[in-house]
Amino acid sequence: MCGSDQAIVTKGSKSSSGVVPEATEDNCRPNLPLDAIINLDHGDPTMFESYWRKLGNACTVTFTGYQSLSYFSNPKNLCWFLEPKLEEEIKKLHNVVGNATVEGYRIVVGTGSSQLIQAVLYALSDPLNEPKPINVVSATPYYSSYPEVTDFVRSGLYKWAGDAHNFDKDGPYIEMVTSPSNPDGVIREPVVNRAQGTLVHDLAYYWPQYTPITSPADYDIMLFTISKCTGHAGSRIGWALVKDVDVARKMVKFIEINTIGVSKESQQRAAKILEVITDSCSQTVRTPELDNFFEYGQHHLTERWKKLKVIVKRNGLFTLPKFPLQYCNFTGDFTKAHPAFAWMKCKEDVDCEELFRGHKILTRSGKRFGSDQKYVRISMLSRDEEFDLFVQRFSAFHGIANGN
């Protein structure tokens, strides 16, 4: 059956074009009126829903009443609440994709990458015993949640210090390096580059559907999340690859105090999903019904970016980032990045977020990313129906000065 947020079309019902087909799992679609508000503010990855719907029960995991009673998954592991199956599948997937080195790393699982960011800030700042909070920076445009996540509990250990390009204070610091960047999709390198700095590489979007995989990342601390890898944001699973055992241990301690571990059910579901993705990339395991997941995602995002670029070029009111052609080790071909977000700039000095809001399109203002109001971030990961309606409405933009 269609979900509660989807239109159910019955056999023989009428539309303006005649009789519509009987509803099935394949043609169930959200009932979006033409004047609906399109929410492209957040990166809810519902674009991947059609892939997983096609697979039916392939990722079904069954739990009995006696399972998951204990807090512990593996008491001998440093991350004692990490399910062994999830650890195994994380390593297998990274090895297949080639986007990160796993040998010599500790894996720390978290309730999404948001919890892992808090855990790593604690782990890096606690042993320094500084009289003042450690400064946390990231290059503009930075991920919009960094300031709030850093300062929300007003920790005495660390504080948000803004744009890494403008950081001129002495002493230790933590730099968040988001690559590919959220919001603009650009591959990033550290900016501050001082001896007392510690780097955290947020690699949530370093997957083949978003960007060419040019080499396996092997930084000291790397953060990933299933929400951007597979689209399962609601499962709330993220993982960190950490070289330093002491840092990993402190991260585990933070999660222990914060939530006493991570849901076993979510971990086991995530493990099954990652296993299916890995199988989809294998010529020997893959079946005709199991399309390569990353090729599926890359194809859809490529087509969406083509449509968006045509409109931007035609109306001449906005600009988009340009990405170089690079060789992707995973696909074995040259390709360009097709990021999860469009970082769009209005050519005139207007509040771009308000401009889109006037057309019932919700975006996220550049001000949230340390930039200015001429920029907006637009999610490219919505369902087809939402994206198609966005394209239709965006195509009707004629001018900025009069708000059309």
NORKA-V859392 format. One record per helix or strand of 2 or more residues. SS is the DSSP state (@ for helix, = for strand). FROM is the first residue (numbers start at 1). LEN is the number of residues. If there is no record, write none. Layout:
# NORKA-V859392
ss->SS from->FROM len->LEN
ss->SS from->FROM len->LEN
This chain:
# NORKA-V859392
ss->= from->14 len->2
ss->= from->18 len->2
ss->= from->38 len->2
ss->@ from->46 len->10
ss->@ from->84 len->14
ss->= from->106 len->5
ss->@ from->112 len->15
ss->= from->134 len->5
ss->@ from->146 len->6
ss->= from->158 len->6
ss->@ from->164 len->3
ss->= from->173 len->6
ss->= from->197 len->6
ss->= from->221 len->5
ss->@ from->226 len->5
ss->@ from->233 len->3
ss->= from->238 len->5
ss->@ from->245 len->15
ss->@ from->264 len->17
ss->@ from->293 len->23
ss->= from->318 len->2
ss->= from->326 len->3
ss->= from->333 len->3
ss->= from->341 len->6
ss->@ from->352 len->6
ss->= from->361 len->2
ss->= from->364 len->2
ss->@ from->366 len->4
ss->= from->375 len->5
ss->@ from->384 len->11
